[in-house]
Amino acid sequence: MPATTTRLVAVKLDISMRERMKRLADAKKRTPHWLMREAIEQYVDREEKQEAFRQEGLRAWEAYQATGVHITYAEADSWLEQLEAGNDVEPPDCHV
């Protein structure tokens, strides 16, 4: 990565964590720096996906509150059972 696109960030770790990082880095033939970057990237990716899922749920709830359009649990469960069985079926029609 070009130096112009990165910035130095300091992270304070206790001695135990630093030793654990060093042992793991040695075992993986990587540097502790590489492990920290990888861990941060994976954490941020996971948290972004979780937040997007949460936001989608909030939008769906708001849409339901505004319109009342929905399917029942039984309808959804039946549809999902069909999909799980390998049947290519359309989702149930929504209703108010």
Backbone hydrogen bonds, N-H to C=O, Kabsch-Sander energy under -0.5 kcal/mol:
donor,donor_aa,acceptor,acceptor_aa,energy
5,T,2,P,-1.8
6,T,3,A,-1.0
13,L,11,V,-0.6
18,R,14,D,-2.3
19,E,15,I,-2.4
20,R,16,S,-2.3
21,M,17,M,-2.7
22,K,18,R,-2.3
23,R,19,E,-2.6
24,L,20,R,-2.5
25,A,21,M,-2.8
26,D,22,K,-2.6
27,A,23,R,-2.3
28,K,24,L,-2.1
29,K,25,A,-0.6
29,K,26,D,-0.9
30,R,25,A,-2.8
35,L,31,T,-2.1
36,M,32,P,-2.5
37,R,33,H,-2.4
38,E,34,W,-2.6
39,A,35,L,-2.7
40,I,36,M,-2.6
41,E,37,R,-2.5
42,Q,38,E,-2.6
43,Y,39,A,-2.4
44,V,40,I,-2.8
45,D,41,E,-2.5
46,R,42,Q,-2.4
47,E,43,Y,-2.7
48,E,44,V,-2.5
49,K,45,D,-2.1
50,Q,46,R,-2.3
51,E,47,E,-2.5
52,A,48,E,-2.4
53,F,49,K,-2.3
54,R,50,Q,-2.3
55,Q,51,E,-2.7
56,E,52,A,-2.2
57,G,53,F,-2.1
58,L,54,R,-2.3
59,R,55,Q,-2.4
60,A,56,E,-2.3
61,W,57,G,-2.4
62,E,58,L,-2.5
63,A,59,R,-2.4
64,Y,60,A,-2.5
65,Q,61,W,-2.7
66,A,62,E,-2.0
67,T,63,A,-2.4
68,G,64,Y,-2.9
70,H,95,H,-2.6
76,A,72,T,-2.5
77,D,73,Y,-3.2
78,S,74,A,-2.4
79,W,75,E,-2.3
80,L,76,A,-2.7
81,E,77,D,-2.2
82,Q,78,S,-1.9
83,L,79,W,-2.2
84,E,80,L,-2.7
85,A,81,E,-1.7
86,G,83,L,-1.7
87,N,82,Q,-2.4
89,V,87,N,-1.4
95,H,70,H,-2.9
